[in-house]
Amino acid sequence: MGKIVFWIVVVFVVLFALRLWNSAKARRREAGEAGTAPDPAAPQAMVRCAQCGVFLPKADALPAPGGYRCSDPKCAQAPH
């Protein structure tokens, strides 16, 4: 009976140690990722061009009086 209790305690100690090690590794990984650039594949906010109606990422859009516009030269020449 004493051997069974001993092995149960050993298993729980090993599992607890693995859990501590994994959580420490995750904290280090999160701390390292805090200073990195955002993932380029991450979803971006989309806006609609006020001139031609095309949807484009907000980072690529140009501010315009009526909202945003795309960088297409034909769209910039179109009448308002």
N, C-alpha and C positions, 0 to 999 in steps of 0.2 A: 504494500500500500504506500509506503514511504517513497519508493522509486517512482510511482505514478505521479504523486504530488510534485516530486522534484522535477520531472520532465515537463509537467504542465507549467510550472513556474518558469522553467528555462524557455519554453516556447513563448510564453507571454512576454518575457524580458526581451527576447529577440524581436518579436513583432513590435514592441514599443520602441526599441532602438531603431528599427527600420523606419517607423513612422516619423520619429524625430529627425532622422537623416534626410528623408524625403521632404519634410517641411522646410528644413534649413536650405536644401538645394533649391526649392521653389522660391524662397525669399531672396536668395542670391540672384536667381534668374530674373525675378521681377525688378530688383534693384538695378540690374544691368540693362534691362529693357527700358527703364524710365527715361534714359537720356538718348535713346535712338530715335531715328526719324519714323514717321508713321508708315505703315505698310502701303505701298502704292496700289495694291490690289484691293484695298479696303474701299467700301462704298463711299461715293462722294455725293454732295448735294448737287442736284441738277436744277438748272434755271432755263427759262425759255427766252429766246431772242425776241426782243420787242419788234424787230423789223420783219424777219422772215418766219418766225415761229419754231425754229429748230431748237431742240433741247440739247444742252451741252453742259459739261461739268462747270460748276461755279468758278473753279480755279482758272479755267480757260476763257471765261466770259469777260467782256469789257463793260464797265459801268456806263450807263446811258441815262438820259433824263427820264425815259419811260420805263426804266428797269435795267435790263442787261441787253447786250447785243453780241453776236458772234464776231469773230475776227475775219470773216469772209469779206474781201474788198467789194464784191458785188452787192452785198447786203448794206454796206456803209454808203454806197452811192444811191441806193433805192430811195424814192421819195417817202417822206414821213406820212 
